[in-house]
Amino acid sequence: MSAALPASGREWHLTARPHGWPKAEDFALREAPVAAPAEGRVLVRNLHFSVDPYMRGRMNDVKSYTPPFKLDHPMDGGAVGEVVASNAEGFQVGDHVLHGLGWREYASVPAQHAVKVDGSIAPLSAYLGVLGMTGLTAYAGLFDVASFKEGDAVFVSGAAGAVGSQVGQMAKIKGASRVIGSAGSDEKVKLLTEEYGFDAAFNYKNGPVAEQLRKAAPDGIDVYFDNVGGEHLEAAISSFNVHGRATICGMIAQYNATEPSPAPRNLALVIGKRLRLQGMLVADHQDLQQQFVQEVAGWLASGELKYRETVVEGIENGVDAFLGLLRGENTGKMIVSLG
């Protein structure tokens, strides 16, 4: 079942492996034919797709936890859209689905990789952020990986971003003694304390991170949620209390670096303080998905949890949105909306 389908749709291809910061010339927006879906697939007209920091790593031709993007092929990533043709049981034209074939206007998605989502619980774009991968990253990273418990003092770097802003609020909801965030502008710092309820926040561009963190957390920290790496991780190690736990989620400070990072230089403190530094990938925590959606949907409904999105309109601006994300131009989740 389908309406009349367009002959073609646009999609973003990676055309060169970036060295350091990606440039507009490393990408191309190309036309691709649109066909009726094969057996067991649905054709989705994407309404929103996600751009995320981890995508920078996939542009390098290196062995990693997820395969690199292929040159001259469409890139992929989280997307939510409307089924316009279905050749799969359980999916009808008009259904809204979450899937992994973003960066394009039309996607032919295997039915087992499409999840129906309900636009009446939350706006569809929320399934790419607060109710999606970034929300689950915050939830699993704080409660599972960092073993958060009531009374912990929590420090979050990249705290105005999609993941960081959720981590801080979830910690507050669950009884943190103090929540501190760092961000890259005075405007974002204000947002953290005034809208998201952080107890303290600082602009890391205004002085050494270690010094600002010591002032913001005079009694030390128990949990560090790391989205940045480098100097922030070094500062957290200095401020940790005994038995502190860090969730190492991202290292955006190093994604475009062409030289190794000098920090952290104080790793010896891990021994005496008996610290636990643990890396995380959200894909390892799918078992928490249902519990997460239920709990977070409740916090959204009650107004306890707030979120922001930075929406860039038009597929032709997809790469600009991604580059803006790497420069920290977003507040909350960066979304490309296809209207």
Residue, then its C-alpha position, 0 to 999 in steps of 0.5 A: m500500500s502506498a501513495a504515489l512515490p517521488a522518483s528521487g530524494r536527496e541524501w548526504h554522502l561523505t566524499a573525503r576523509p576529513h583531516g582535523w576539522p571536517k570541511a564542507e568539501d568533504f560532503a556532497l548532497r546527491e539525488a538517489p532514486v526512490a523505489a517501492p519497498a522490497e519484501g519485509r521493508v518499509l519506505v519512510r519519508n524522514l521528518h527529522f534526523s539527528v547529528d551527533p558528535y560520535m559521527r565525527g569518529r565514523m568519518n575516519d577510516v579506522k577500526s572502531y566500535t561502529p564501522p566507518f562511513k563508506l565514501d560516496h555512500p549515504m551516511d546514516g544515523g538516527a531518524v524519525g519519519e512517516v511510513v509512505a509505503s509498506n511491504a512489511e507486516g505490522f506497519q501501515v502507511g501513516d505510521h511514525v517510526l524511529h530508525g537508523l537511516g538518517w541523512r536522507e529524505y527517503a529511507s528503505v528500512p528493514a522492518q526489524h530495524a524500525v520502531k513505532v513511536d507515538g507522537s501523542i506522548a511527545p513531539l516526534s523529534a524528542y525520540l531522537g533526543v530526550l526519549g531517544m539515544t541521547g536520553l538513554t545514554a544519560y540514563a544508563g550512564l548515570f544510573d548503571v555505569a556510574s552507579f549513582k546513589e542519593g547524596d552523590a555530588v555530580f559533575v557534568s562536562g558538556a552540560a548544556g548539550a543533549v546528554g549532559s543537560q539530561v544527566g544533571q537533571m536526572a541526578k537532581i531528581k534522584g537526590a544528588s547533594r550537588v550538581i555542577g556543570s561546565a559549558g562553553s558560554d555564559e549564556k549556557v551557564k545561565l541556562l544550566t542554573e536557571e532552567y535545568g536546576f544545576d546548583a553551580a555551573f561555569n564557563y570553561k573558557n573563563g579560566p582553568v577548569a580545575e580551579q573553577l571546579r574546585k570553587a564550584a565543588p568545595d567538598g569534592i565530587d563523587v560522580y563525573f559524567d565525561n563528554v569532553g575528556g582532556e583538561h576536564l577529565e584531569a580536573a575531575i580526577s583532582s576533585f574526586n572523593v575516594h571511590g569516585r566514579a566516572t562515566i567516559c561517554g565522549m571526548i569531543a575536545q579530541y575528536n578533531a585534534t591532529e596532536p595527542s592530548p596532554a591531559p589527564r596528567n594526574l592518573a596516578l591519583v586513580i590509585g590512592k582514591r580508588l577511582r573507577l573510570q568506565g567507558m560506555l556505549v549506549a548500545d550495551h544498555q538496550d535492556l533499560q529501554q522500556q524502563f527508561v522511556q516509562e520513567v522519563a516520559g513521567w518526568l516530562a509529563s510532570g515538568e520535572l525534566k526539561y529539554r531543549e532542541t536546536v533545530v536546523e531546517g532543510i536537508e541542504n543544511g545538514v552538514d552545516a548543522f553537524l559542523g555547528l554541533l562540533r563547534g558547540e553552537n547547539t543548546g540541547k539536541m541538534i536536529v535537522s528537520l526536513g519539514 
